Amino acid sequence: MARRLVIIGGDAAGMTAAAQARRMVSADELEILAFERGSRTSYAACGLPYLIGGLVEAPADLVARTPEEHRAKGIDVRIRHEVTAIDTQTATVTVRNLDTGQESVTHYDELLIATGASGITPPWPGIDAEGVLQLRTLADAAKVEQALAAGTRHAVVVGAGYIGLEVAENLLARGLAVSVIEKLDAPMGAVLDADMAVAVTDAMRSAGIDLRLGTSVTGFTVSDGRVTAVETEAGPVKANLVVIGLGVRANSELARAAGIAVGESGGIIVDDHLRTGAPHVWAAGDCVESRHRITGRGVVLALGTHANKQGRCAGTNIAGGEATFGGVLGTAITKFKHLEIARTGLTEREAAAAGLDAFAEITEASSRAGYYPGAQSMRVKVVAERQTGRLLGAQIVGGEDAGKRIDVLATALWNGMTVHEMSGMDLSYAPPFSPVWDPVLLAAGKAASKL
Ligand SMILES: Cc1cc2nc3c(=O)[nH]c(=O)nc-3n(C[C@H](O)[C@H](O)[C@H](O)COP(=O)(O)OP(=O)(O)OC[C@H]3O[C@@H](n4cnc5c(N)ncnc54)[C@H](O)[C@@H]3O)c2cc1C
């Protein structure tokens, strides 16, 4: 008889694991049953800001694989089915059909928890009003579209993190007056050091965003059930639409209730094979805590890049193969209009908080040879260990072609290189692509000479 893999969560981590396990093992050996409480599977949340901005034409464009397509590949997907409990003693899950309300109990031989993360919503008065939402699912994007169709003119984004920035850019593109309210004194506070965020502030303000830094939200003014303003310590800000982007917390409650260990970060604790502490129970994606390769600590870094890799790794191991997940560096990239923003590893502030003796160096550089048309300026910040010169992190903010240079720095960081070693790396050069000294080499060289 076939063994049964039950998956909770039908998006990036869950369905990548399902597809990988299916590739490796036939349905005769392994039955795969995935429960998803929403109506869609395998959708690209990362594309939602560009859907509301109109750059992506239709919601269906963001769906990589529908439930029917999964079924055709031998993966039994049940949408609108929510897993409400896990019993590791009897190796069963309790499932509620959200359309009929009916509950049933299903046995598993292997269980993968891939429940993702939820947006943080503080208990502000009025937060449940119509027009106050998060952008996490296609259903949320549809609500934004409805608000725009109803004539919304004033939008407020709460939080100037990377999702807040992407949402603000795209609402601006739709012709709305956009305010961004941020408690910290600089945007991208969880991504960049303040000295690198200056260019982001300038880009947002010169694009016409009403950016209110150092401002705390206290609640919402609501009229007839609809939001009309965001209340702040500095007074109200008019709004018919509010998008909250305050970061996420791992959906680990099901695991915790089943006695599966959850870390201080709030993510499910897994080993490098994505095994939890319970027998035959695995977890992957935004719901787990991953080992940070620099600090060694368990962190929840809710990124699609990790969810896909972890799903693949879990699927391989569940199917009887051998794969390990190597940890995370927090490498991330985004843009605001023409400004590209990227980081990897630790910021200067994070390195200090981790107790590392670090120093930082900022280098101004050009994306192409100075004489070649279209050269754009960029700033590269390198954070390194004072004693050894070991790279600890990097940030890049600049024009076209700046951002993806972070991957060279991430590769060096992944491999434990020092800034001395990096300054001599054999990187490509031709005038249309870089100056003879690529910005990465320049930045590493400047940091090395400071040592
Ligand atoms: C607007 C936006 C932009 C983003 N941009 C980027 C980007 O540019 N780059 C990047 O790397 N990452 C980005 N991300 C993050 C990325 O989308 C997530 O890291 C990724 O989707 C995580 O995949 P996951 O499978 O772990 O979780 P999810 O995608 O959250 O999927 C979890 C699924 O589990 C289901 N579920 C939860 N509990 C239950 C239950 N009890 N029973 C049944 N089903 C359940 C949920 O309905 C959900 O569909 C972005 C996210 C958002 C919201």
The ligand as an SDF file (V2000), in Angstrom:
LIG
                    3D

 53 58  0  0  0  0  0  0  0  0999 V2000
    3.3120   41.3460   -1.4310 C   0  0  0  0  0  0  0  0  0  0  0  0
    4.4240   40.3550   -1.2470 C   0  0  0  0  0  0  0  0  0  0  0  0
    5.5980   40.5010   -1.9750 C   0  0  0  0  0  0  0  0  0  0  0  0
    6.6460   39.5810   -1.8010 C   0  0  0  0  0  0  0  0  0  0  0  0
    7.7880   39.7570   -2.5430 N   0  0  0  0  0  0  0  0  0  0  0  0
    8.8110   38.8790   -2.3730 C   0  0  0  0  0  0  0  0  0  0  0  0
   10.0040   39.0010   -3.1540 C   0  0  0  0  0  0  0  0  0  0  0  0
   10.1200   39.9150   -3.9890 O   0  0  0  0  0  0  0  0  0  0  0  0
   11.0000   38.1090   -2.9600 N   0  0  0  0  0  0  0  0  0  0  0  0
   10.8870   37.0880   -2.0500 C   0  0  0  0  0  0  0  0  0  0  0  0
   11.8280   36.2760   -1.9300 O   0  0  0  0  0  0  0  0  0  0  0  0
    9.7600   36.9240   -1.3220 N   0  0  0  0  0  0  0  0  0  0  0  0
    8.7340   37.7860   -1.4640 C   0  0  0  0  0  0  0  0  0  0  0  0
    7.5730   37.6250   -0.7210 N   0  0  0  0  0  0  0  0  0  0  0  0
    7.4990   36.5180    0.2610 C   0  0  0  0  0  0  0  0  0  0  0  0
    7.0450   35.2150   -0.3800 C   0  0  0  0  0  0  0  0  0  0  0  0
    5.8640   35.4170   -1.0850 O   0  0  0  0  0  0  0  0  0  0  0  0
    6.8490   34.1900    0.7210 C   0  0  0  0  0  0  0  0  0  0  0  0
    8.0860   34.0360    1.3820 O   0  0  0  0  0  0  0  0  0  0  0  0
    6.3930   32.8460    0.2040 C   0  0  0  0  0  0  0  0  0  0  0  0
    5.1440   32.9330   -0.4050 O   0  0  0  0  0  0  0  0  0  0  0  0
    6.3200   31.8490    1.3620 C   0  0  0  0  0  0  0  0  0  0  0  0
    5.8270   30.6310    0.9030 O   0  0  0  0  0  0  0  0  0  0  0  0
    5.1780   29.6020    1.9350 P   0  0  0  0  0  0  0  0  0  0  0  0
    4.6960   28.4730    1.1160 O   0  0  0  0  0  0  0  0  0  0  0  0
    6.1080   29.3500    3.0520 O   0  0  0  0  0  0  0  0  0  0  0  0
    3.9670   30.4110    2.5770 O   0  0  0  0  0  0  0  0  0  0  0  0
    2.6760   31.0260    1.9010 P   0  0  0  0  0  0  0  0  0  0  0  0
    2.9580   31.5020    0.5300 O   0  0  0  0  0  0  0  0  0  0  0  0
    2.1370   32.0070    2.8890 O   0  0  0  0  0  0  0  0  0  0  0  0
    1.6930   29.7760    1.7970 O   0  0  0  0  0  0  0  0  0  0  0  0
    1.1720   29.1670    2.9420 C   0  0  0  0  0  0  0  0  0  0  0  0
   -0.1840   28.6140    2.5710 C   0  0  0  0  0  0  0  0  0  0  0  0
   -0.6610   27.8470    3.6430 O   0  0  0  0  0  0  0  0  0  0  0  0
   -2.0550   28.0320    3.7570 C   0  0  0  0  0  0  0  0  0  0  0  0
   -2.4300   27.6600    5.1270 N   0  0  0  0  0  0  0  0  0  0  0  0
   -2.0110   28.2230    6.2820 C   0  0  0  0  0  0  0  0  0  0  0  0
   -2.5110   27.5810    7.3460 N   0  0  0  0  0  0  0  0  0  0  0  0
   -3.2820   26.5920    6.8550 C   0  0  0  0  0  0  0  0  0  0  0  0
   -4.0610   25.5810    7.4710 C   0  0  0  0  0  0  0  0  0  0  0  0
   -4.1590   25.4760    8.7900 N   0  0  0  0  0  0  0  0  0  0  0  0
   -4.7280   24.7000    6.6670 N   0  0  0  0  0  0  0  0  0  0  0  0
   -4.6300   24.8080    5.3200 C   0  0  0  0  0  0  0  0  0  0  0  0
   -3.9100   25.7450    4.6960 N   0  0  0  0  0  0  0  0  0  0  0  0
   -3.2250   26.6220    5.4480 C   0  0  0  0  0  0  0  0  0  0  0  0
   -2.2500   29.4970    3.4230 C   0  0  0  0  0  0  0  0  0  0  0  0
   -3.5750   29.7610    2.9930 O   0  0  0  0  0  0  0  0  0  0  0  0
   -1.2200   29.7100    2.3330 C   0  0  0  0  0  0  0  0  0  0  0  0
   -1.7540   29.5800    1.0350 O   0  0  0  0  0  0  0  0  0  0  0  0
    6.5120   38.5170   -0.8760 C   0  0  0  0  0  0  0  0  0  0  0  0
    5.3290   38.3620   -0.1630 C   0  0  0  0  0  0  0  0  0  0  0  0
    4.2860   39.2590   -0.3330 C   0  0  0  0  0  0  0  0  0  0  0  0
    3.0220   39.0890    0.4720 C   0  0  0  0  0  0  0  0  0  0  0  0
  1  2  1  0
  2  3  1  0
  2 52  2  0
  3  4  2  0
  4  5  1  0
  4 50  1  0
  5  6  2  0
  6  7  1  0
  6 13  1  0
  7  8  2  0
  7  9  1  0
  9 10  1  0
 10 11  2  0
 10 12  1  0
 12 13  2  0
 13 14  1  0
 14 15  1  0
 14 50  1  0
 15 16  1  0
 16 17  1  0
 16 18  1  0
 18 19  1  0
 18 20  1  0
 20 21  1  0
 20 22  1  0
 22 23  1  0
 23 24  1  0
 24 25  2  0
 24 26  1  0
 24 27  1  0
 27 28  1  0
 28 29  2  0
 28 30  1  0
 28 31  1  0
 31 32  1  0
 32 33  1  0
 33 34  1  0
 33 48  1  0
 34 35  1  0
 35 36  1  0
 35 46  1  0
 36 37  1  0
 36 45  1  0
 37 38  2  0
 38 39  1  0
 39 40  1  0
 39 45  2  0
 40 41  1  0
 40 42  2  0
 42 43  1  0
 43 44  2  0
 44 45  1  0
 46 47  1  0
 46 48  1  0
 48 49  1  0
 50 51  2  0
 51 52  1  0
 52 53  1  0
M  END
$$$$
